[in-house]
Amino acid sequence: MRWSARLTGAPRRAAPPSPGPGPGHGHAHGHDESVTVPGPRDPAAQAGLLDQRDLDQLYDLRDVLRRLPAPVAVTYGPQHQLGYANRAYRELFGARTNGPPAAEALPELAALGVLPLLDQVLRSGRPRSVKSRAILSLGGNRYYNISCVPLGAGTDGTTPAGVLIFAAEVTDQVQAALRLREAERRQRQAAVTLQRSLLPQKLEQPADLRVAATYQPGGADAAVGGDWYDVIGLGGGRTALVIGDVMGRGMRAAAVMGQLRTAVRAYARLDLPPHEVMRLLDGLAMEIDANQIATCAYAVWDPATSSLTYASAGHLPFLLRCPEGTILRSEEQNGPPLGTGSGTHISHTLRLLPGTTGVLYTDGLVERREEDIDDGIELLARALGGAAGAPDVICARLLRAMGVTAEHDDDVAVLAFQLPLDSPAPDA
């Protein structure tokens, strides 16, 4: 079997005939004896001047492949019998015997997932390839992109006569990508550690209010964000409930979140109404980073009046489940996010009945790609309607109902609170 190839970019040109004794020299046998040789690459050359005759006698594919530093093998026929393996291939996989089918002669192709590609190439007449396949060598794993290319035409004139298998080493690229992923993993782990360290390690538990919270970082492909929550005991038996979300991802978002959470605890001690706390946080957020905005909801529970007074800085509405099962949303009217400098926040007050359950959350719980966020909030409301139990049980059930897993594409914070059924009823 003989293979031949024409090198890309090597046009053919006819060499001038050798001088002869007479005008008939070179045509004594009825054909032109001028020799066709590869000419210099000339982009301006006219295609019509190229000689399209076969170059078998000029280029032997065996010789070309033998010189290649990359592993190459050639199979032929429907059984993919081995016709040739160059030196680089044999050095990588060991000696190979020509003639047997590839499944026998080239067992490494089965382990690399290449054997099925040979059938596909013969059926379609189109190249097929696999990427970043690991091959164990004395120096450790080496990685190759392996291409299978149709070669020539068979007896029927349409089906390829064989398949050329070419392996291009990409070890450096793969190892660089692995190092990058490892660096990203370490950075993400550091951000998760920082994030968790900045969240309350243990929530305060007021005597007249049951509370629980949970934080779920995003999956491996999602950078850690700046979600946080807090429960702060105030004077007079009151309790502040806080939920917030710093826009952005990574260490910077987590660091900004830590500063805002610390500030909220300091401002809460000033005994200011919620909208004033939001105004102070807005100014602080601008000082920390004018390009970094955050959303936040701050609510104060007063058991003396059974009232919840709250303000929101661009945060999603929290949900309330009344004792009879009705689901309510907090007032839609709220102020702009922190860091915008407007300071136009408003406080609202609700009277809550004993047995009421409330949920504050960040957008990772309800936001999904290509879905309206209102649909996510409605789904959460339905889940809350059927989530009975203590606040910690409710947090777990809501995460499960909303499909939040360890592979979720965004981080999630949830804070649930519950009034005992024996709480004093609000005054009429």
Secondary structure as a PSIPRED ss2 file (coil, helix, strand):
# PSIPRED VFORMAT (PSIPRED V4.0)

   1 M C   1.000  0.000  0.000
   2 R C   1.000  0.000  0.000
   3 W C   1.000  0.000  0.000
   4 S E   0.000  0.000  1.000
   5 A C   1.000  0.000  0.000
   6 R C   1.000  0.000  0.000
   7 L C   1.000  0.000  0.000
   8 T C   1.000  0.000  0.000
   9 G C   1.000  0.000  0.000
  10 A C   1.000  0.000  0.000
  11 P C   1.000  0.000  0.000
  12 R E   0.000  0.000  1.000
  13 R E   0.000  0.000  1.000
  14 A E   0.000  0.000  1.000
  15 A C   1.000  0.000  0.000
  16 P C   1.000  0.000  0.000
  17 P C   1.000  0.000  0.000
  18 S C   1.000  0.000  0.000
  19 P C   1.000  0.000  0.000
  20 G C   1.000  0.000  0.000
  21 P C   1.000  0.000  0.000
  22 G C   1.000  0.000  0.000
  23 P C   1.000  0.000  0.000
  24 G C   1.000  0.000  0.000
  25 H C   1.000  0.000  0.000
  26 G C   1.000  0.000  0.000
  27 H C   1.000  0.000  0.000
  28 A C   1.000  0.000  0.000
  29 H C   1.000  0.000  0.000
  30 G C   1.000  0.000  0.000
  31 H C   1.000  0.000  0.000
  32 D C   1.000  0.000  0.000
  33 E C   1.000  0.000  0.000
  34 S C   1.000  0.000  0.000
  35 V C   1.000  0.000  0.000
  36 T E   0.000  0.000  1.000
  37 V E   0.000  0.000  1.000
  38 P E   0.000  0.000  1.000
  39 G C   1.000  0.000  0.000
  40 P C   1.000  0.000  0.000
  41 R C   1.000  0.000  0.000
  42 D C   1.000  0.000  0.000
  43 P C   1.000  0.000  0.000
  44 A C   1.000  0.000  0.000
  45 A C   1.000  0.000  0.000
  46 Q C   1.000  0.000  0.000
  47 A H   0.000  1.000  0.000
  48 G H   0.000  1.000  0.000
  49 L H   0.000  1.000  0.000
  50 L C   1.000  0.000  0.000
  51 D C   1.000  0.000  0.000
  52 Q C   1.000  0.000  0.000
  53 R C   1.000  0.000  0.000
  54 D C   1.000  0.000  0.000
  55 L C   1.000  0.000  0.000
  56 D C   1.000  0.000  0.000
  57 Q C   1.000  0.000  0.000
  58 L C   1.000  0.000  0.000
  59 Y C   1.000  0.000  0.000
  60 D E   0.000  0.000  1.000
  61 L H   0.000  1.000  0.000
  62 R H   0.000  1.000  0.000
  63 D H   0.000  1.000  0.000
  64 V H   0.000  1.000  0.000
  65 L H   0.000  1.000  0.000
  66 R H   0.000  1.000  0.000
  67 R H   0.000  1.000  0.000
  68 L C   1.000  0.000  0.000
  69 P C   1.000  0.000  0.000
  70 A C   1.000  0.000  0.000
  71 P C   1.000  0.000  0.000
  72 V E   0.000  0.000  1.000
  73 A E   0.000  0.000  1.000
  74 V E   0.000  0.000  1.000
  75 T E   0.000  0.000  1.000
  76 Y E   0.000  0.000  1.000
  77 G C   1.000  0.000  0.000
  78 P C   1.000  0.000  0.000
  79 Q C   1.000  0.000  0.000
  80 H C   1.000  0.000  0.000
  81 Q E   0.000  0.000  1.000
  82 L E   0.000  0.000  1.000
  83 G E   0.000  0.000  1.000
  84 Y E   0.000  0.000  1.000
  85 A E   0.000  0.000  1.000
  86 N C   1.000  0.000  0.000
  87 R H   0.000  1.000  0.000
  88 A H   0.000  1.000  0.000
  89 Y H   0.000  1.000  0.000
  90 R H   0.000  1.000  0.000
  91 E H   0.000  1.000  0.000
  92 L H   0.000  1.000  0.000
  93 F H   0.000  1.000  0.000
  94 G C   1.000  0.000  0.000
  95 A C   1.000  0.000  0.000
  96 R C   1.000  0.000  0.000
  97 T C   1.000  0.000  0.000
  98 N C   1.000  0.000  0.000
  99 G C   1.000  0.000  0.000
 100 P C   1.000  0.000  0.000
 101 P E   0.000  0.000  1.000
 102 A H   0.000  1.000  0.000
 103 A H   0.000  1.000  0.000
 104 E H   0.000  1.000  0.000
 105 A H   0.000  1.000  0.000
 106 L C   1.000  0.000  0.000
 107 P C   1.000  0.000  0.000
 108 E H   0.000  1.000  0.000
 109 L H   0.000  1.000  0.000
 110 A H   0.000  1.000  0.000
 111 A H   0.000  1.000  0.000
 112 L C   1.000  0.000  0.000
 113 G C   1.000  0.000  0.000
 114 V C   1.000  0.000  0.000
 115 L H   0.000  1.000  0.000
 116 P H   0.000  1.000  0.000
 117 L H   0.000  1.000  0.000
 118 L H   0.000  1.000  0.000
 119 D H   0.000  1.000  0.000
 120 Q H   0.000  1.000  0.000
 121 V H   0.000  1.000  0.000
 122 L H   0.000  1.000  0.000
 123 R H   0.000  1.000  0.000
 124 S H   0.000  1.000  0.000
 125 G C   1.000  0.000  0.000
 126 R C   1.000  0.000  0.000
 127 P C   1.000  0.000  0.000
 128 R E   0.000  0.000  1.000
 129 S E   0.000  0.000  1.000
 130 V E   0.000  0.000  1.000
 131 K E   0.000  0.000  1.000
 132 S E   0.000  0.000  1.000
 133 R E   0.000  0.000  1.000
 134 A E   0.000  0.000  1.000
 135 I E   0.000  0.000  1.000
 136 L E   0.000  0.000  1.000
 137 S E   0.000  0.000  1.000
 138 L C   1.000  0.000  0.000
 139 G C   1.000  0.000  0.000
 140 G E   0.000  0.000  1.000
 141 N E   0.000  0.000  1.000
 142 R E   0.000  0.000  1.000
 143 Y E   0.000  0.000  1.000
 144 Y E   0.000  0.000  1.000
 145 N E   0.000  0.000  1.000
 146 I E   0.000  0.000  1.000
 147 S E   0.000  0.000  1.000
 148 C E   0.000  0.000  1.000
 149 V E   0.000  0.000  1.000
 150 P E   0.000  0.000  1.000
 151 L E   0.000  0.000  1.000
 152 G C   1.000  0.000  0.000
 153 A C   1.000  0.000  0.000
 154 G C   1.000  0.000  0.000
 155 T C   1.000  0.000  0.000
 156 D C   1.000  0.000  0.000
 157 G C   1.000  0.000  0.000
 158 T C   1.000  0.000  0.000
 159 T C   1.000  0.000  0.000
 160 P C   1.000  0.000  0.000
 161 A C   1.000  0.000  0.000
 162 G E   0.000  0.000  1.000
 163 V E   0.000  0.000  1.000
 164 L E   0.000  0.000  1.000
 165 I E   0.000  0.000  1.000
 166 F E   0.000  0.000  1.000
 167 A E   0.000  0.000  1.000
 168 A E   0.000  0.000  1.000
 169 E E   0.000  0.000  1.000
 170 V C   1.000  0.000  0.000
 171 T H   0.000  1.000  0.000
 172 D H   0.000  1.000  0.000
 173 Q H   0.000  1.000  0.000
 174 V H   0.000  1.000  0.000
 175 Q H   0.000  1.000  0.000
 176 A H   0.000  1.000  0.000
 177 A H   0.000  1.000  0.000
 178 L H   0.000  1.000  0.000
 179 R H   0.000  1.000  0.000
 180 L H   0.000  1.000  0.000
 181 R H   0.000  1.000  0.000
 182 E H   0.000  1.000  0.000
 183 A H   0.000  1.000  0.000
 184 E H   0.000  1.000  0.000
 185 R H   0.000  1.000  0.000
 186 R H   0.000  1.000  0.000
 187 Q H   0.000  1.000  0.000
 188 R H   0.000  1.000  0.000
 189 Q H   0.000  1.000  0.000
 190 A H   0.000  1.000  0.000
 191 A H   0.000  1.000  0.000
 192 V H   0.000  1.000  0.000
 193 T H   0.000  1.000  0.000
 194 L H   0.000  1.000  0.000
 195 Q H   0.000  1.000  0.000
 196 R H   0.000  1.000  0.000
 197 S H   0.000  1.000  0.000
 198 L H   0.000  1.000  0.000
 199 L C   1.000  0.000  0.000
 200 P C   1.000  0.000  0.000
 201 Q C   1.000  0.000  0.000
 202 K C   1.000  0.000  0.000
 203 L C   1.000  0.000  0.000
 204 E C   1.000  0.000  0.000
 205 Q C   1.000  0.000  0.000
 206 P C   1.000  0.000  0.000
 207 A C   1.000  0.000  0.000
 208 D C   1.000  0.000  0.000
 209 L C   1.000  0.000  0.000
 210 R E   0.000  0.000  1.000
 211 V E   0.000  0.000  1.000
 212 A E   0.000  0.000  1.000
 213 A E   0.000  0.000  1.000
 214 T E   0.000  0.000  1.000
 215 Y E   0.000  0.000  1.000
 216 Q E   0.000  0.000  1.000
 217 P C   1.000  0.000  0.000
 218 G C   1.000  0.000  0.000
 219 G C   1.000  0.000  0.000
 220 A C   1.000  0.000  0.000
 221 D C   1.000  0.000  0.000
 222 A C   1.000  0.000  0.000
 223 A C   1.000  0.000  0.000
 224 V C   1.000  0.000  0.000
 225 G C   1.000  0.000  0.000
 226 G E   0.000  0.000  1.000
 227 D E   0.000  0.000  1.000
 228 W E   0.000  0.000  1.000
 229 Y E   0.000  0.000  1.000
 230 D E   0.000  0.000  1.000
 231 V E   0.000  0.000  1.000
 232 I E   0.000  0.000  1.000
 233 G E   0.000  0.000  1.000
 234 L C   1.000  0.000  0.000
 235 G H   0.000  1.000  0.000
 236 G H   0.000  1.000  0.000
 237 G H   0.000  1.000  0.000
 238 R C   1.000  0.000  0.000
 239 T E   0.000  0.000  1.000
 240 A E   0.000  0.000  1.000
 241 L E   0.000  0.000  1.000
 242 V E   0.000  0.000  1.000
 243 I E   0.000  0.000  1.000
 244 G E   0.000  0.000  1.000
 245 D E   0.000  0.000  1.000
 246 V E   0.000  0.000  1.000
 247 M C   1.000  0.000  0.000
 248 G C   1.000  0.000  0.000
 249 R C   1.000  0.000  0.000
 250 G C   1.000  0.000  0.000
 251 M H   0.000  1.000  0.000
 252 R H   0.000  1.000  0.000
 253 A H   0.000  1.000  0.000
 254 A H   0.000  1.000  0.000
 255 A H   0.000  1.000  0.000
 256 V H   0.000  1.000  0.000
 257 M H   0.000  1.000  0.000
 258 G H   0.000  1.000  0.000
 259 Q H   0.000  1.000  0.000
 260 L H   0.000  1.000  0.000
 261 R H   0.000  1.000  0.000
 262 T H   0.000  1.000  0.000
 263 A H   0.000  1.000  0.000
 264 V H   0.000  1.000  0.000
 265 R H   0.000  1.000  0.000
 266 A H   0.000  1.000  0.000
 267 Y H   0.000  1.000  0.000
 268 A H   0.000  1.000  0.000
 269 R C   1.000  0.000  0.000
 270 L C   1.000  0.000  0.000
 271 D C   1.000  0.000  0.000
 272 L C   1.000  0.000  0.000
 273 P C   1.000  0.000  0.000
 274 P H   0.000  1.000  0.000
 275 H H   0.000  1.000  0.000
 276 E H   0.000  1.000  0.000
 277 V H   0.000  1.000  0.000
 278 M H   0.000  1.000  0.000
 279 R H   0.000  1.000  0.000
 280 L H   0.000  1.000  0.000
 281 L H   0.000  1.000  0.000
 282 D H   0.000  1.000  0.000
 283 G H   0.000  1.000  0.000
 284 L H   0.000  1.000  0.000
 285 A H   0.000  1.000  0.000
 286 M H   0.000  1.000  0.000
 287 E H   0.000  1.000  0.000
 288 I H   0.000  1.000  0.000
 289 D C   1.000  0.000  0.000
 290 A C   1.000  0.000  0.000
 291 N C   1.000  0.000  0.000
 292 Q C   1.000  0.000  0.000
 293 I C   1.000  0.000  0.000
 294 A E   0.000  0.000  1.000
 295 T E   0.000  0.000  1.000
 296 C E   0.000  0.000  1.000
 297 A E   0.000  0.000  1.000
 298 Y E   0.000  0.000  1.000
 299 A E   0.000  0.000  1.000
 300 V E   0.000  0.000  1.000
 301 W E   0.000  0.000  1.000
 302 D E   0.000  0.000  1.000
 303 P C   1.000  0.000  0.000
 304 A C   1.000  0.000  0.000
 305 T C   1.000  0.000  0.000
 306 S C   1.000  0.000  0.000
 307 S E   0.000  0.000  1.000
 308 L E   0.000  0.000  1.000
 309 T E   0.000  0.000  1.000
 310 Y E   0.000  0.000  1.000
 311 A E   0.000  0.000  1.000
 312 S E   0.000  0.000  1.000
 313 A E   0.000  0.000  1.000
 314 G E   0.000  0.000  1.000
 315 H C   1.000  0.000  0.000
 316 L C   1.000  0.000  0.000
 317 P C   1.000  0.000  0.000
 318 F C   1.000  0.000  0.000
 319 L E   0.000  0.000  1.000
 320 L E   0.000  0.000  1.000
 321 R E   0.000  0.000  1.000
 322 C C   1.000  0.000  0.000
 323 P C   1.000  0.000  0.000
 324 E C   1.000  0.000  0.000
 325 G C   1.000  0.000  0.000
 326 T C   1.000  0.000  0.000
 327 I E   0.000  0.000  1.000
 328 L E   0.000  0.000  1.000
 329 R E   0.000  0.000  1.000
 330 S C   1.000  0.000  0.000
 331 E C   1.000  0.000  0.000
 332 E C   1.000  0.000  0.000
 333 Q C   1.000  0.000  0.000
 334 N C   1.000  0.000  0.000
 335 G E   0.000  0.000  1.000
 336 P C   1.000  0.000  0.000
 337 P C   1.000  0.000  0.000
 338 L E   0.000  0.000  1.000
 339 G C   1.000  0.000  0.000
 340 T C   1.000  0.000  0.000
 341 G C   1.000  0.000  0.000
 342 S C   1.000  0.000  0.000
 343 G C   1.000  0.000  0.000
 344 T C   1.000  0.000  0.000
 345 H C   1.000  0.000  0.000
 346 I C   1.000  0.000  0.000
 347 S C   1.000  0.000  0.000
 348 H E   0.000  0.000  1.000
 349 T E   0.000  0.000  1.000
 350 L E   0.000  0.000  1.000
 351 R E   0.000  0.000  1.000
 352 L C   1.000  0.000  0.000
 353 L C   1.000  0.000  0.000
 354 P C   1.000  0.000  0.000
 355 G C   1.000  0.000  0.000
 356 T C   1.000  0.000  0.000
 357 T E   0.000  0.000  1.000
 358 G E   0.000  0.000  1.000
 359 V E   0.000  0.000  1.000
 360 L E   0.000  0.000  1.000
 361 Y E   0.000  0.000  1.000
 362 T C   1.000  0.000  0.000
 363 D H   0.000  1.000  0.000
 364 G H   0.000  1.000  0.000
 365 L H   0.000  1.000  0.000
 366 V C   1.000  0.000  0.000
 367 E C   1.000  0.000  0.000
 368 R C   1.000  0.000  0.000
 369 R C   1.000  0.000  0.000
 370 E C   1.000  0.000  0.000
 371 E C   1.000  0.000  0.000
 372 D C   1.000  0.000  0.000
 373 I H   0.000  1.000  0.000
 374 D H   0.000  1.000  0.000
 375 D H   0.000  1.000  0.000
 376 G H   0.000  1.000  0.000
 377 I H   0.000  1.000  0.000
 378 E H   0.000  1.000  0.000
 379 L H   0.000  1.000  0.000
 380 L H   0.000  1.000  0.000
 381 A H   0.000  1.000  0.000
 382 R H   0.000  1.000  0.000
 383 A H   0.000  1.000  0.000
 384 L H   0.000  1.000  0.000
 385 G H   0.000  1.000  0.000
 386 G C   1.000  0.000  0.000
 387 A C   1.000  0.000  0.000
 388 A C   1.000  0.000  0.000
 389 G C   1.000  0.000  0.000
 390 A C   1.000  0.000  0.000
 391 P H   0.000  1.000  0.000
 392 D H   0.000  1.000  0.000
 393 V H   0.000  1.000  0.000
 394 I H   0.000  1.000  0.000
 395 C H   0.000  1.000  0.000
 396 A H   0.000  1.000  0.000
 397 R H   0.000  1.000  0.000
 398 L H   0.000  1.000  0.000
 399 L H   0.000  1.000  0.000
 400 R H   0.000  1.000  0.000
 401 A H   0.000  1.000  0.000
 402 M C   1.000  0.000  0.000
 403 G C   1.000  0.000  0.000
 404 V C   1.000  0.000  0.000
 405 T C   1.000  0.000  0.000
 406 A C   1.000  0.000  0.000
 407 E C   1.000  0.000  0.000
 408 H C   1.000  0.000  0.000
 409 D C   1.000  0.000  0.000
 410 D C   1.000  0.000  0.000
 411 D C   1.000  0.000  0.000
 412 V E   0.000  0.000  1.000
 413 A E   0.000  0.000  1.000
 414 V E   0.000  0.000  1.000
 415 L E   0.000  0.000  1.000
 416 A E   0.000  0.000  1.000
 417 F E   0.000  0.000  1.000
 418 Q E   0.000  0.000  1.000
 419 L C   1.000  0.000  0.000
 420 P C   1.000  0.000  0.000
 421 L C   1.000  0.000  0.000
 422 D C   1.000  0.000  0.000
 423 S C   1.000  0.000  0.000
 424 P C   1.000  0.000  0.000
 425 A C   1.000  0.000  0.000
 426 P C   1.000  0.000  0.000
 427 D C   1.000  0.000  0.000
 428 A C   1.000  0.000  0.000
